[in-house]
Amino acid sequence: MKSITLRASYDNLQSVMGFVNSELDQCDCDITVKMQIQIAVEEIFVNISDYAYAPDTGDVEICCELRRDPDTLILQFKDQGVPFNPLELPDPDRSSEALMERIGGLGVFMLRQYMNDVRYSYENGRNVLTVERRLDYIVEL
């Protein structure tokens, strides 16, 4: 598993995306699959940047593994911020009125939709969010 550790800051979002894209470029996945993974990665990293260490900042370690047969991308995000399990959040109200009034709040929902498996644990003082995505199909919302 390859990994990168950097400051949980918007300034590092492009580095995170480059790290994940370098793994995705090794396989022949559909552009839609790649975009869905990118949305999920951005959502996770931005949430860590915004909330894990607020009002301060800290590091996040991102581990990436590409498994074969079937092609699956596995990502882990590890931080020492405030313990927070995003999977405990309820699904948002998706009625048309609620969506028109909503600013944000759909990211975790989209993460759960776009990834095949999402797991959270708190280990040795660190949040560990593990996401997996098979690369051979497109998620339709």
Residue, then its C-alpha position, 0 to 999 in steps of 0.5 A: m500500500k502506498s501512502i502520503t502524509l501531508r497537512a490537512s489543508y486546502d492547499n494540499l488538495q491537488s497533491v492528494m488528487g494527484f496521488v490518487n490519480s497516479e494510482l487510477d492511471q495504472c488501470d483502465c477505468d471509465i472516466t465516470v468511475k474516476m470522477q466519482i472516486q475523485i468526488a469522494v476523495e475530495e469530500i473526505f479530504v475537505n471534511i478532514s481539513d475543515y473539521a478534524y483539527a479545528p480551529d487548528t490543523g494537523d496531518v492526514e495520512i492517505c494510503c492507496e492500494l490498487r488490487r487486481d481481479p477484480d480491479t478495486l481501489i482501496l483508500q484509507f484516510k488517517d488523522q489524529g483529529v477529533p473522533f468522528n464517524p461520518l457513517e453515523l450521520p443520517d441520510p439527508d432529506r432528498s425531497s426537491e424542497a429540501l435540496m433547493e434549500r440545502i447548502g452542503g451536507l450531501g457529501v457523506f451521502m454521495l461518498r456512501q453512494y459512490m463507494n462499494d464499501v465505507r468503514y470507520s474505526y478509531e485506532n490508537g488515537r486516530n480516525v481511520l476511514t477506509v473506502e473501497r471502489r470496484l473499478d469495473y462499473i458505474v454507479e448510477l444515482 
